Each structure stands twice: as C-alpha cells, then as structure tokens.
Amino acid sequence: MLTIGLTGGIASGKSTVSMEFEKLGAIVIDADQIARELIRPHEPLWREIIAYFGTEIQREDLTIDRFRLGEKVFADEAERAVLNKMIHPEIKREIDRRLKEIGKEHPDAVVLVDAALLIETGTFREMDKIIVVSASKRNQIERLMDRNSLSIEAAKCRIRAQMSLEEKRKYADYVINTDGSLEEIRKQVRRVHGKLMAIRAKGGVSSLCSHAPTRND
C-alpha cells in the first residue's frame, strides 16, 4: 500500500485535487469528513466541544455550526489550540484505523490522506509521499469570500491562522497548483498519479518517517 499525504492551505483546492485522484482509482481518506462524523450530535467529541465553547455554536437541530465555531477559533489562537487538541487526536485515530483496514483488504492500494493540518500535526512523517496543493493568496481569498460569505479581512485572518503555503511547499514531494483551469489541474494530477504508479510498480517505498522540509517538485 502506498500512503500519500495531501495537504494545502485553506481554500487552496484540496477537495478538487482529491476528487481527481479518486477518479483515477486512489482511495481517499478525508480528514474533514471524519471531523464532521466525530462531531455529530451526542457523540463524545460533540459533547466536549459544546461543553467548552457553549451552546451558542449549535443550530436548532443540535448540530455544531462550523461557521460560528470558526469565527471563535480563527479569531483567537488559544481557542483554536484548544479545539485542535480536542479533535485532532480523534481524527488521527480514525485515519489510522481506516489505513489498517484498507491495508488488509487492498494491500496494493494507493491511499490519499486529505488533511489540512497534515504537516502541523506531524502526521506527514507517516506518509510515503506528500502532495501540497497550492494557490495564489488572491484566489484563496476570493474562494473563501464566495464559499463562506466572509469579508475580505475575515478571509485574510483565516489564511494567516494557518501555516503558509510557502512553508508547506518545503515538505512536498509534489506540488499541484490550482490557479488554472480544471483541465490544467487534471493534467497535473495525472502526471503525479503516473509517478505514484511507477513507485508502486517498483514495490513502493520503504522510508516512512523520513520526510524533512526540503522541496522536491
């Protein structure tokens, strides 16, 4: 099994890239989707988050309003650290469980772990290869404003709250830029996918945990 970490900044286009890899046969583990499952009403993590951040982040159906929660944590680094400490160990446990299951059922699979904080949490060290999805800051801001109805200042605040794309690219084995058209993105995905298939054909890699912040496009 070849395990690929897919990461990037907020609104950099990770979801688009992961969907294109999925079309080519990769199995995708989406950390954000796992987070959504973990915070469903009455789940242990849901209770922990509500107990700390208050019922004002709930909707009428008791689900957590991620936009309201985001307003709280992106405006306060300490609060963001509290949330990350709550949620990321649980996400990591579920990712590990799924990887183990996939490894048993599909030992030759190429598995993409799509996680925004892959580098920040140190999980990148457990991946065979790292793909960083990159976009211009202007496009990130425009996408955030369109997607979440944020003001330009709120969008900039959320981008500043994360590790910069420049820094993330230092950890990349491959960089995919999403500033162009969908077809241009697909060409990049196909190119990287071809390289990963070549690695798998040779028997995969054996140097897990060897990633260091040195760029190799």
N, C-alpha and C positions, 0 to 999 in steps of 0.2 A: 504493500500500500504506500502510495506517495501522498504525503500530507503537505498541503500548500496553505500558507497563511495569506489572506487577502485583507489589506487594510488601507487606510487613507484618512483624510480629514473629513469633517462634516460636509455633506453636500458635494463630495468630490466625484461621485458617480459609482460607488462601490456596488450598489444594487444592480445597475445596468451591466457592469462587468461580470458580476457573479451569475446573472441570468444567461449571459452569452456563453460562459464556461459550462453552465448546466446543459445548455442546448448541445454542447459538444460531448456530453457524457460524464462530466465531472459530478460528483456528489457534493452538494453544498450544505454545510452546517452554518446556519445564520445565527450569530450571537444575539442580534437584536430580536429575532423571533423567539429565541429561547427566553430572553428577558421578558417579553410580552406574556409568555406562558407562565413564567415564575411569579408574575405579579397579578395574576387573575384573582378576583375576589375570594377571600377566605383561605388562600394559600399562605403558608407560613411567612414568606417574604412580603406578601401584601400586608399582613398584619404588622410586621416590623416597620415597614415604610410608613404606614398610616399612623402608627403609634408615635413615630418621631416627627414626621412632617405635618401631621394634623389632617383632619377630615376635610379641610378646605381644598385639598388636591383631588377629592373624589367627585365623580359625576353622580347623577341621581341613581344610576344603576349600580353604584358602588365601585365601578372600575376606576382605576387611577387615571386622572387626566394628565397625560405625559407632557402636554404643553405647559400646564400650570406648574407641574413639578420641575420642568426645565427652566421656567422663569426663576424659580427659587434657587436651583443649584448652579445655574450658569452665572448668576449674579453674586454668588458667594462661594469662594474657593473652599472654605472649611465645610460648608454644607455639601458641596459636590464630593469632597473626600469621604464624608460620612456615607453618602449614598453608594459611592463606588465600593467602599468597604463592606457594605451590606450585600450588594448584588453580584459583584464580580467573582467572588469565590464560588457562589452557587452556579453562575454561568459556566465557570471553568469545570466544575464537577460534571455538569451535564454534557459539555463538549467532550470531556474525557470518556464518559460513558458511551456516547454515540460513536466516538472513534474506535473504541474497543469492540463495539458491536459490529461496526462496518468492517473492521479488520478480520473478524471471524467469518462474516458472511461473504465479503467481497475482498479477498486479500490482494487482488490486483487493481483495486480502485484508485482513482485519483480523487482525493478529497480536498475540497476547498473550505477552509475555516474563515468565514467572513466576519471580522471583528474590528470595530473602530479603534479599540484600545489594545490591540494585539501587542504592540511594542511597549506601551506604557505599563502593562501588567506583567511583562516578561514572558508571556506565552509564546512569543515569536521564537524563543530559544528551542521550543519543542517541535517546530515545523521543519520540514525538509527544505523548503524554498519559501521565499517571501515575495509577494507581489504588492507593490504600492500603487494605488490608484491616485492620480494627480490631476489637478485642475487649477486654473488661474484663480486668484483670490476674487477677482471680479465675478467670475462665473459662480463661485461658491456663494458669494453674497446674493447674487440675483436668484439663484436656485432656492436659497433659504427664504428670501423675501416672498417668492412665488409660492413655495411649498407650505410655509408655516405662517404666512401673513405677518412677518416680522418687519420692524422698522430697520433701516439700514444700520443704525447703531446697535440694535439688538443682534442683528446678524453678525456684525463685526465682533461683538462681545463673545458670541458662541465660538467663532473661529479662533479668537485669541485664547479661549479657555483650553484649547487642545494643543498638543504638540504640533509644531508647524510642519507643513508638507515637506519643506526643505530638509528638516531634520529627519523625517520619516524616510525620505528617499535614500538616506545614507545606509539604511538597513536592507534596502531592496536588492533582490536578485534580478527582478524585472520591474520596470515602471510602465504603466499604461496611462496615457493621457486622454482625458475625456472632453477636452475643449472642442474637438472637431465633431463631425457628423457621426451618426450611429454606424454607418458603414466603415468609417475610419477607425472607430473603436473596435468593430468586429475584426478588422484586419489585424489590429494589434493583438487581440485575444487569440485569433487563430495562430499567429506567429508564436506567441508564448506557449499556447497549448501544444503546438508541434514540438517545441523544445522539451516540454514536460513529457510528452510521449516518448521522445528519444531517450530521456533519462530512465523512464520506466522500462523501456525495451532493453536497456543495459543492466537492469536489475535494481533500479532505484538508487538511493544514496544511503550512505552509512555514517554520515557525520552529523547526526542530530545534535542540537545544542551548540553548534559551532558558529552560529551567526554572530557577527560583530558589525559595528556601524561602519561598514565600508561598502560603497556603492559599486554594483556591477550590473549595468544595464544589459 
